[in-house]
Amino acid sequence: MSAGIMENDSLFVVGKPAWHNLGTVLKKPVNSEDALRIAGLDWTVESVPLYAGTKPVDDMYANMRSDTKDILGIVTKKYKIYQNSETFMFLDDIMGQDSLPVMYDSAGSLFNGKKVWIMARIPDSVVLGDKIANYMFFSNSFDGKNACSVGITPIRIVCNNTLTMAVKGSPRKWSFKHMGSLESRKQEAIETLGLATDYTKSFSMLAEKMATVKVSDNFIDKLIPVTDTMSKRIKENTEMVRESIINLYTDKDDLQNFKGSAWGFYNAVADYVSNSKPLRSTSTFEERRFDSYLEGVTLLEKTQKLLKIA
C-alpha cells in the first residue's frame, strides 16, 4: 500500500478520491455516526500489560487495537486513550449549533490505526474576492508519541491551495497531551473554536495587508538561494523550484491582480507546494499534502517569515 495507508487502514472523503485513489468517496458530508462507520473507525483501543518474557514491565502498557490486535504504541499508566467515538462526540459537542448536526467531510486512519483524523467544514469566508473553504480538524494518535490537535485549515478553492498562515493573536491549531478526560478539555476546546473563528477574520485582514506590501524582484533569492557550494544536482533542482514559483507568480491568471505584492508571492508559493507538477510526480505528494492540512508547510512558513508579516 501507499505510504501512510496500510493494510488495516480505511477512510472516506467527500467529492473525489483521496491520495492514490483510495478510500470511500461520498457525494455529501455525513453526521458523526455515519462518519465513524463509513471511515471504518468503529474499533476501540485498550491498554494491555507489557511483558519482558514472562515478567510484566512496571508501569508500561501496549495500546492494542481491538479488531486487528495491532500494537499501536507503548505508553505509561498516565496515558489516557481517547477512543475514536469520543473524538467525534468531542467535535459534535464543541461545534454543534442550533441543534444541527456537525457534518464531516473526511475521516480515516494511517499506519494501521496509529494516527486518526476527522475533518468537518465550517463556514466559508471571502478573502480579497476569493472564496476560502475552512475546515476544522481533530488529529488523534495511539502511538504514545504524538499529542492530539484541534485546528483550522483554510483552502483557497479556485486553485485548491492550502493557506496555513500564522496570525499573531489568533492561533490556527491547539494541541494537548493524552492526559485527563476529553470532557475536561471541552471548555478549552470551545475557547479554541472561538479563536479559530477569530483566525478566519484575522486571516482576511492579514491578506488585505499583504496585498498592499510590495515585494522586491530578488525576493526569490532570499527564499530559495542558490550557492556555489551546492552540488550540480541540488543546484539544478533548486533552480527548477525557483523557476516554477516565479512562473506562477508572474503568469498564473488568478494571481494577476496581486502581482508585485506579498499576497501574490505567498500564493505562488502555496500553489507550488499544493499543486505543482514536479511535486505531484513524487510518490509521497498526496500524503505530504494531506499532512500540510494538519501540520502546516515549512516553505510557506519561511515565506511569511521573510515577508515579515504576521
C-alpha positions, 0 to 999 in steps of 0.5 A: 500500500501507499505510504501512510495507508496500510493494510488495516487502514480505511477512510472516506472523503467527500467529492473525489478520491483521496491520495492514490485513489483510495478510500470511500468517496461520498457525494455529501458530508455525513453526521458523526455516526455515519462518519465513524462507520463509513471511515471504518473507525468503529474499533476501540483501543485498550491498554494491555500489560507489557511483558519482558518474557514472562515478567510484566514491565512496571508501569508500561502498557501496549495500546492494542487495537481491538479488531486487528490486535495491532500494537499501536504504541507503548505508553505509561499508566498516565496515558489516557486513550481517547477512543475514536467515538469520543473524538467525534462526540468531542467535535459534535459537542464543541461545534454543534449549533442550533441543534444541527448536526456537525457534518464531516467531510473526511475521516480515516486512519494511517499506519494501521490505526496509529494516527486518526483524523476527522475533518468537518467544514465550517463556514466559508469566508471571502478573502480579497474576492476569493472564496476560502473553504475552512475546515476544522480538524481533530488529529488523534494518535495511539502511538504514545508519541504524538499529542492530539490537535484541534485546528483550522485549515483554510483552502483557497478553492479556485486553485485548491491551495492550502493557506496555513498562515500564522496570525499573531493573536489568533492561533490556527491549531491547539494541541494537548497531551493524552492526559485527563478526560476529553470532557475536561478539555471541552471548555478549552476546546470551545475557547479554541473554536472561538479563536479559530473563528477569530483566525478566519477574520484575522486571516482576511485582514492579514491578506488585505495587508499583504496585498498592499506590501510590495515585494522586491524582484530578488525576493526569490533569492532570499527564499530559495538561494542558490550557492556555489557550494551546492552540488550540480544536482541540488543546484539544478533542482533548486533552480527548477523550484525557483523557476516554477514559483516565479512562473506562477507568480508572474503568469498564473491568471488568478494571481494577476491582480496581486502581482508585485505584492506579498499576497501574490508571492505567498500564493505562488508559493502555496500553489507550488507546494499544493499543486505543482507538477514536479511535486505531484510526480513524487510518490509521497505528494498526496500524503505530504499534502494531506499532512500540510492540512494538519501540520502546516508547510515549512516553505510557506512558513519561511515565506511569511517569515521573510515577508515579515508579516504576521 
